[in-house]
Amino acid sequence: MSSSLDTAGTAAAPGENGRAAPPRQARKGGAEEQQRLPLLALSALAVAVFLTSLTETLPAGLLPAMSGDLRVSESATGQTVTIYAIGTALTAIPLTAATAGWRRKRLLLTAMAGFAVANTVTAVSSSYGLTMVARCVAGVAAGLAWALLAGYARRMAPVPLQGKAIALAMAGIPVALSLGVPAGTFLGETLGWRVAFLAMTVLTVVLLLWIGAAVPDYPGQERGDRPRMLRALRVPGVAPVLFVTLVFVLAHTVLYAYVATFLNDLGMGRSTGLVLLVFGAASLLGIWIVGAQIHRRLRSLSIASALLVAVSAALLAVLADSTALVYTAAFLWGLGWGGVPTLLQTAASDAGGDFADAAQAMLVTLWNVAMAGGGVLGGILLNLIGSGSFPWTVLALLLPVLAVIVLARHHGFPARRPGA
């Protein structure tokens, strides 16, 4: 500061060159304050990510009970996952553009409130059609929240800690996959699937209070500054990040969506829960590593993540007859995949610059398109070739992913992040 007084109003002592200098303790405290993450607020965002991720996949563990109550087949009930992804994919971009001027906290509260209403309707509905509508609305609300959350976390943190802030917010994904889905399935099997969805509503209501109390507010964009999606797509670096998002998530989903079938064909069907637990634990480790290093090593971490998932797929393709190597592959898969959401959302925000919100909306859209596409592609491969084709497909898809990351060294996945 240019003033000769420090923030406490105490006169600054003269330095060796005669200039006024702030007290050492004040300087140190100011630096520490600037480098501190708002953990309570970021944890609220992580819970929002957890709830949206868990709600998307929860029906997969509750299909028999849900199909019985809704009086439809299990395959029809499984489309409640698909319609969620479709709702997100179709509306993330237009809704993000339409709400660009909204204050950020108001928008987040609105999205999570819609999420709570949709889960409540799902829990009490006895009509398959109404359930599908509610699931679509939940997907719409989740897509709006997802397009907002990474940028929100980024704005809360000082530049050197922005990667860590996004990593903390995105930690809800591996937690949902590794712990949330098994816990939700157990709750549904014990007390009924409707209780599992009502529990999601209760948690969301608590989260709304948490956001209201702990999360800071930020203004939206002025009308003249609101980004257009096509303009964002022309910004150098945005297209490579979106391509990597689409193909990487597609590769992951082809195997993950049918991992139970794949393991069952290997004779490890009863070990599916344990394999997923190993995957989830490794994912948490991966996101911790990414959060600690992303500020300076986004490019190398992105390459390493793709390579780890590729090595995992190679092990499953060639050496899946070894139980120990299957667990090794699951660990490498989780280690590589855990930090991918953080890496891609950070890369999209960096590349997008002034169009970061638009880039995030397109990323969320393509992410969900890839998830839906992975389920469809996996089903086709399963029927035509068999589950043994999944690891080879993952390998084939990761080759262009690695190529684009390596080639996008100036824009998209640069050797040095802006501000690093």
C-alpha positions as CSV (number, residue, x, y, z in Angstrom):
1,M,0.0,0.0,0.0
2,S,1.2,3.6,-0.6
3,S,0.0,4.7,2.8
4,S,2.6,5.1,5.6
5,L,0.2,3.3,8.0
6,D,-0.4,-0.4,8.1
7,T,-3.8,-1.9,8.2
8,A,-4.0,-1.7,12.0
9,G,-3.3,2.0,11.9
10,T,0.2,1.7,13.3
11,A,2.9,3.9,11.9
12,A,5.3,2.0,9.6
13,A,9.0,1.9,10.7
14,P,11.5,3.3,8.2
15,G,13.5,0.8,6.2
16,E,17.2,0.7,5.7
17,N,16.9,3.0,2.6
18,G,14.9,5.5,4.5
19,R,11.5,4.5,3.0
20,A,8.6,3.6,5.2
21,A,8.2,-0.2,5.5
22,P,5.3,-2.0,7.2
23,P,6.2,-4.1,10.3
24,R,7.4,-7.6,9.6
25,Q,4.6,-9.2,11.5
26,A,2.0,-7.3,9.6
27,R,3.6,-8.2,6.2
28,K,3.7,-11.8,7.2
29,G,0.1,-11.8,8.4
30,G,-1.1,-10.1,5.2
31,A,0.7,-12.7,3.0
32,E,-0.7,-15.5,5.0
33,E,-4.2,-14.1,4.7
34,Q,-3.8,-13.7,0.9
35,Q,-2.7,-17.4,0.6
36,R,-5.5,-18.8,2.7
37,L,-8.2,-20.9,1.2
38,P,-11.8,-20.4,2.3
39,L,-12.2,-24.1,3.4
40,L,-15.7,-23.8,4.7
41,A,-17.1,-22.2,1.5
42,L,-15.1,-24.6,-0.7
43,S,-16.4,-27.6,1.2
44,A,-19.9,-26.5,0.6
45,L,-19.1,-26.5,-3.2
46,A,-17.6,-30.0,-2.7
47,V,-20.8,-31.2,-1.1
48,A,-22.8,-29.8,-4.0
49,V,-20.6,-31.7,-6.5
50,F,-21.0,-34.8,-4.3
51,L,-24.8,-34.6,-4.3
52,T,-25.1,-34.0,-8.0
53,S,-22.7,-36.8,-8.8
54,L,-24.3,-39.3,-6.4
55,T,-27.8,-38.5,-7.6
56,E,-26.9,-39.1,-11.2
57,T,-25.6,-42.7,-10.5
58,L,-27.7,-43.7,-7.5
59,P,-30.5,-45.5,-9.5
60,A,-27.9,-47.9,-10.9
61,G,-27.7,-49.6,-7.4
62,L,-31.5,-49.4,-6.8
63,L,-32.8,-50.7,-10.2
64,P,-34.7,-53.9,-9.0
65,A,-36.7,-52.0,-6.2
66,M,-37.3,-49.0,-8.4
67,S,-38.5,-51.0,-11.4
68,G,-40.9,-53.0,-9.1
69,D,-42.5,-49.9,-7.6
70,L,-42.7,-48.1,-11.0
71,R,-44.0,-51.3,-12.7
72,V,-41.5,-51.1,-15.6
73,S,-38.5,-53.3,-16.6
74,E,-35.1,-52.8,-15.1
75,S,-33.7,-51.6,-18.5
76,A,-36.4,-48.9,-18.6
77,T,-35.6,-47.9,-15.1
78,G,-32.0,-47.7,-16.1
79,Q,-33.0,-44.9,-18.4
80,T,-33.4,-42.6,-15.4
81,V,-29.6,-42.3,-15.5
82,T,-29.7,-41.5,-19.2
83,I,-32.4,-38.9,-19.0
84,Y,-30.4,-37.1,-16.2
85,A,-27.4,-36.9,-18.5
86,I,-29.5,-35.7,-21.4
87,G,-31.2,-33.0,-19.3
88,T,-27.7,-31.7,-18.3
89,A,-26.3,-31.9,-21.9
90,L,-29.2,-30.2,-23.5
91,T,-29.6,-27.3,-21.1
92,A,-26.2,-26.4,-19.6
93,I,-25.1,-24.1,-22.5
94,P,-28.4,-22.2,-23.0
95,L,-29.1,-21.8,-19.3
96,T,-25.6,-20.7,-18.5
97,A,-25.9,-18.0,-21.2
98,A,-29.4,-17.0,-20.0
99,T,-28.3,-16.6,-16.4
100,A,-24.9,-15.0,-17.1
101,G,-26.1,-11.8,-15.5
102,W,-27.4,-13.4,-12.3
103,R,-25.4,-13.0,-9.1
104,R,-23.5,-16.2,-8.5
105,K,-24.8,-17.1,-5.1
106,R,-28.4,-16.6,-6.1
107,L,-27.8,-18.8,-9.2
108,L,-26.2,-21.5,-7.1
109,L,-29.0,-21.5,-4.5
110,T,-31.6,-21.7,-7.3
111,A,-29.9,-24.6,-9.0
112,M,-29.6,-26.6,-5.7
113,A,-33.2,-25.8,-4.7
114,G,-34.4,-27.2,-8.0
115,F,-32.3,-30.2,-7.4
116,A,-33.9,-30.7,-4.0
117,V,-37.4,-30.4,-5.5
118,A,-36.6,-32.9,-8.3
119,N,-35.2,-35.5,-5.8
120,T,-38.3,-35.1,-3.6
121,V,-40.6,-35.7,-6.6
122,T,-38.5,-38.8,-7.5
123,A,-38.9,-40.1,-4.0
124,V,-42.7,-39.9,-3.8
125,S,-43.6,-40.6,-7.4
126,S,-45.3,-43.8,-8.3
127,S,-45.5,-42.9,-12.1
128,Y,-42.7,-43.8,-14.4
129,G,-43.4,-40.8,-16.6
130,L,-43.3,-38.4,-13.6
131,T,-40.1,-40.0,-12.4
132,M,-38.5,-39.4,-15.7
133,V,-39.5,-35.8,-15.8
134,A,-38.2,-35.3,-12.3
135,R,-34.9,-36.9,-13.2
136,C,-34.6,-34.7,-16.3
137,V,-35.2,-31.6,-14.1
138,A,-32.5,-32.8,-11.7
139,G,-30.1,-33.1,-14.6
140,V,-31.0,-29.6,-15.7
141,A,-30.3,-28.2,-12.2
142,A,-27.1,-30.2,-11.9
143,G,-25.8,-29.0,-15.3
144,L,-26.4,-25.4,-14.3
145,A,-24.6,-26.0,-11.0
146,W,-21.7,-27.8,-12.6
147,A,-21.1,-25.0,-15.2
148,L,-20.9,-22.6,-12.2
149,L,-19.0,-24.5,-9.5
150,A,-15.4,-24.6,-11.0
151,G,-15.5,-20.9,-11.8
152,Y,-17.0,-20.2,-8.3
153,A,-14.2,-22.1,-6.6
154,R,-11.6,-20.3,-8.8
155,R,-12.9,-16.8,-7.8
156,M,-12.7,-17.6,-4.1
157,A,-8.9,-18.3,-4.1
158,P,-5.8,-16.3,-4.8
159,V,-4.1,-17.1,-8.1
160,P,-1.5,-19.5,-6.7
161,L,-4.2,-21.6,-5.0
162,Q,-6.9,-21.6,-7.7
163,G,-5.9,-25.1,-8.8
164,K,-6.2,-26.4,-5.2
165,A,-9.5,-24.6,-4.8
166,I,-11.0,-26.4,-7.8
167,A,-9.5,-29.7,-6.7
168,L,-11.1,-29.4,-3.3
169,A,-14.5,-28.5,-4.9
170,M,-14.2,-31.5,-7.3
171,A,-13.3,-33.9,-4.6
172,G,-17.0,-34.7,-4.3
173,I,-16.8,-36.8,-7.5
174,P,-14.5,-39.6,-6.3
175,V,-16.1,-39.5,-2.8
176,A,-19.6,-40.0,-4.5
177,L,-18.3,-42.9,-6.7
178,S,-16.3,-44.7,-4.0
179,L,-18.4,-44.1,-0.9
180,G,-21.6,-42.4,-1.8
181,V,-23.0,-44.9,-4.3
182,P,-22.4,-48.0,-2.0
183,A,-23.8,-46.1,1.0
184,G,-26.9,-45.0,-1.0
185,T,-27.4,-48.5,-2.3
186,F,-27.1,-50.0,1.2
187,L,-29.6,-47.4,2.5
188,G,-32.0,-48.2,-0.3
189,E,-31.8,-51.9,0.2
190,T,-32.3,-51.5,4.0
191,L,-35.0,-48.8,4.2
192,G,-36.2,-48.6,0.6
193,W,-35.1,-46.7,-2.5
194,R,-37.4,-43.8,-1.7
195,V,-35.6,-43.2,1.6
196,A,-32.4,-42.9,-0.3
197,F,-33.7,-40.1,-2.5
198,L,-35.4,-38.4,0.4
199,A,-32.0,-38.5,2.2
200,M,-30.6,-36.6,-0.8
201,T,-33.3,-34.0,-0.3
202,V,-32.5,-33.6,3.3
203,L,-28.8,-33.2,2.6
204,T,-29.5,-30.6,-0.1
205,V,-31.6,-28.5,2.3
206,V,-28.7,-28.6,4.8
207,L,-26.4,-27.5,1.9
208,L,-28.7,-24.6,1.0
209,L,-28.4,-23.3,4.6
210,W,-24.6,-23.9,4.4
211,I,-24.3,-22.0,1.2
212,G,-26.3,-19.1,2.5
213,A,-24.1,-18.8,5.6
214,A,-20.6,-19.5,4.3
215,V,-20.3,-19.0,0.6
216,P,-19.5,-15.5,-0.6
217,D,-21.4,-13.8,-3.4
218,Y,-20.1,-12.5,-6.7
219,P,-21.7,-10.4,-9.4
220,G,-22.7,-11.9,-12.7
221,Q,-21.5,-10.5,-16.0
222,E,-22.7,-7.2,-17.5
223,R,-24.7,-7.6,-20.7
224,G,-22.0,-6.3,-22.9
225,D,-19.5,-8.7,-21.3
226,R,-21.5,-11.9,-21.5
227,P,-19.7,-14.5,-23.5
228,R,-21.2,-16.2,-26.5
229,M,-20.5,-19.9,-27.0
230,L,-19.2,-19.7,-30.6
231,R,-16.9,-16.9,-29.6
232,A,-15.5,-18.9,-26.7
233,L,-15.0,-21.8,-29.1
234,R,-12.7,-19.7,-31.3
235,V,-10.5,-18.8,-28.3
236,P,-7.1,-20.6,-28.7
237,G,-7.0,-23.6,-26.4
238,V,-10.7,-24.1,-25.8
239,A,-11.3,-26.5,-28.6
240,P,-8.4,-28.9,-27.6
241,V,-9.6,-29.0,-24.0
242,L,-13.2,-29.8,-25.1
243,F,-12.0,-32.5,-27.5
244,V,-10.0,-34.1,-24.7
245,T,-13.0,-33.9,-22.4
246,L,-15.3,-35.6,-24.9
247,V,-13.0,-38.4,-25.8
248,F,-11.4,-39.0,-22.4
249,V,-14.8,-39.2,-20.6
250,L,-16.1,-41.4,-23.4
251,A,-13.2,-43.8,-22.9
252,H,-13.6,-43.9,-19.1
253,T,-17.4,-44.4,-19.3
254,V,-17.2,-47.3,-21.8
255,L,-15.5,-49.4,-19.1
256,Y,-16.9,-47.9,-15.9
257,A,-20.5,-48.2,-16.9
258,Y,-20.1,-51.9,-17.4
259,V,-17.3,-52.7,-14.9
260,A,-19.6,-55.1,-13.0
261,T,-20.3,-57.1,-16.2
262,F,-16.6,-57.0,-17.1
263,L,-15.5,-58.3,-13.7
264,N,-18.3,-60.9,-13.7
265,D,-17.0,-62.3,-17.1
266,L,-13.6,-62.5,-15.4
267,G,-15.0,-64.6,-12.6
268,M,-14.7,-61.7,-10.1
269,G,-18.3,-60.6,-10.0
270,R,-18.4,-60.9,-6.2
271,S,-15.4,-58.6,-5.9
272,T,-16.9,-55.7,-7.8
273,G,-17.4,-53.7,-4.6
274,L,-13.8,-54.2,-3.5
275,V,-12.5,-53.3,-6.9
276,L,-14.5,-50.1,-6.9
277,L,-13.3,-49.3,-3.4
278,V,-9.7,-49.6,-4.6
279,F,-10.6,-47.4,-7.6
280,G,-12.2,-44.8,-5.4
281,A,-9.4,-44.7,-2.8
282,A,-6.9,-44.2,-5.6
283,S,-9.1,-41.5,-7.1
284,L,-8.9,-39.6,-3.8
285,L,-5.1,-39.9,-3.9
286,G,-5.1,-38.7,-7.5
287,I,-7.2,-35.6,-6.8
288,W,-5.0,-34.8,-3.8
289,I,-1.8,-35.0,-5.9
290,V,-3.4,-32.9,-8.7
291,G,-4.6,-30.3,-6.1
292,A,-1.1,-30.0,-4.7
293,Q,0.7,-29.7,-8.1
294,I,-1.8,-28.3,-10.7
295,H,-0.7,-24.7,-10.4
296,R,2.7,-25.5,-11.9
297,R,2.2,-28.8,-13.6
298,L,-1.2,-28.9,-15.3
299,R,0.3,-30.1,-18.6
300,S,2.5,-32.9,-17.1
301,L,-0.4,-34.0,-14.8
302,S,-2.8,-34.2,-17.8
303,I,-0.3,-36.4,-19.7
304,A,0.3,-38.5,-16.7
305,S,-3.4,-39.0,-16.1
306,A,-4.0,-40.2,-19.6
307,L,-1.0,-42.5,-19.5
308,L,-2.1,-44.1,-16.2
309,V,-5.6,-44.9,-17.5
310,A,-4.0,-46.2,-20.7
311,V,-1.6,-48.5,-18.7
312,S,-4.6,-49.7,-16.6
313,A,-6.5,-50.5,-19.8
314,A,-3.5,-52.4,-21.2
315,L,-3.3,-54.5,-18.1
316,L,-7.0,-55.3,-18.2
317,A,-6.7,-56.1,-21.9
318,V,-3.7,-58.4,-21.7
319,L,-3.3,-59.7,-18.1
320,A,-6.9,-59.7,-16.7
321,D,-6.5,-63.4,-15.8
322,S,-4.4,-62.3,-12.8
323,T,-6.5,-61.1,-9.9
324,A,-3.6,-59.1,-8.4
325,L,-3.1,-57.3,-11.7
326,V,-6.8,-56.5,-11.9
327,Y,-6.6,-54.7,-8.6
328,T,-3.4,-53.0,-9.7
329,A,-5.2,-51.9,-12.9
330,A,-8.1,-50.5,-10.8
331,F,-5.6,-48.6,-8.6
332,L,-3.8,-47.1,-11.6
333,W,-7.2,-46.3,-13.2
334,G,-8.4,-44.4,-10.2
335,L,-5.1,-42.7,-9.7
336,G,-5.2,-41.4,-13.2
337,W,-8.9,-40.6,-13.3
338,G,-9.3,-38.9,-9.9
339,G,-7.8,-35.6,-10.9
340,V,-9.2,-35.5,-14.5
341,P,-12.3,-33.3,-13.6
342,T,-10.0,-30.8,-11.9
343,L,-7.5,-30.8,-14.7
344,L,-10.0,-30.3,-17.5
345,Q,-12.1,-27.7,-15.7
346,T,-8.9,-25.7,-14.8
347,A,-7.6,-26.0,-18.4
348,A,-11.0,-24.8,-19.7
349,S,-11.0,-21.8,-17.4
350,D,-7.4,-20.9,-18.2
351,A,-8.0,-21.2,-22.0
352,G,-11.4,-19.5,-21.9
353,G,-10.1,-16.4,-20.1
354,D,-12.9,-13.8,-20.4
355,F,-15.1,-16.6,-21.8
356,A,-14.4,-19.1,-19.0
357,D,-18.1,-19.5,-18.0
358,A,-19.0,-20.3,-21.6
359,A,-16.1,-22.8,-21.8
360,Q,-17.3,-24.4,-18.6
361,A,-20.8,-24.8,-19.9
362,M,-19.6,-26.5,-23.1
363,L,-17.3,-28.7,-21.0
364,V,-20.3,-29.8,-18.8
365,T,-22.4,-30.4,-21.9
366,L,-19.7,-32.6,-23.6
367,W,-19.0,-34.4,-20.4
368,N,-22.6,-35.6,-20.2
369,V,-22.8,-36.3,-23.9
370,A,-19.7,-38.5,-23.4
371,M,-21.3,-40.3,-20.4
372,A,-24.4,-41.0,-22.4
373,G,-22.4,-42.0,-25.4
374,G,-20.2,-44.3,-23.3
375,G,-23.2,-46.2,-22.1
376,V,-24.5,-46.6,-25.6
377,L,-21.1,-47.6,-27.1
378,G,-20.4,-50.0,-24.3
379,G,-23.8,-51.7,-24.8
380,I,-23.1,-52.1,-28.5
381,L,-19.7,-53.5,-27.9
382,L,-21.0,-55.9,-25.3
383,N,-23.6,-57.3,-27.6
384,L,-21.4,-57.5,-30.7
385,I,-18.0,-58.5,-29.3
386,G,-18.2,-59.0,-25.6
387,S,-16.8,-57.3,-22.5
388,G,-13.3,-58.1,-23.4
389,S,-13.4,-55.4,-26.0
390,F,-13.8,-52.6,-23.4
391,P,-10.1,-52.2,-22.4
392,W,-9.0,-52.2,-26.1
393,T,-11.6,-49.5,-26.8
394,V,-10.3,-47.4,-24.0
395,L,-6.8,-47.7,-25.3
396,A,-7.9,-46.8,-28.9
397,L,-9.7,-43.7,-27.6
398,L,-6.8,-42.5,-25.4
399,L,-4.4,-42.4,-28.3
400,P,-5.9,-39.2,-29.8
401,V,-6.4,-37.8,-26.2
402,L,-2.6,-38.1,-25.6
403,A,-1.8,-36.7,-29.0
404,V,-4.0,-33.6,-28.5
405,I,-2.6,-32.9,-25.0
406,V,1.0,-33.2,-26.2
407,L,0.4,-31.0,-29.2
408,A,-1.6,-28.3,-27.3
409,R,1.5,-27.1,-25.5
410,H,0.9,-23.4,-26.2
411,H,-2.9,-23.2,-25.7
412,G,-5.1,-25.6,-23.9
413,F,-2.4,-27.6,-22.0
414,P,0.5,-25.1,-21.8
415,A,3.8,-25.9,-20.1
416,R,3.3,-22.9,-17.9
417,R,-0.1,-21.8,-16.6
418,P,-1.1,-18.1,-16.6
419,G,0.0,-16.6,-13.3
420,A,2.2,-19.6,-12.3
